[in-house]
Amino acid sequence: MAPQTEVEAAPRHHVPILRKALAGVVLIVAVALALKLVIGFVIAIFWVVVAVALVVAILWALKTLLW
């Protein structure tokens, strides 16, 4: 049996270019969805704060005018 060289003995860690491209696309889509989720959550909190402020403003105005 012939002795193996270092190149032949080393395990191959070759990843095809299409597999890397697919991994990149999956990563981009996952980040985009996560960002959309976070932005949606922040917008929802903003509108809840606006609604609460609106109710407080209406109650203050009624109190000021009627009492």
MODELLER restraints for C-alpha pairs under 7 A, 6 or more apart:
rsr = mdl.restraints
at = mdl.atoms
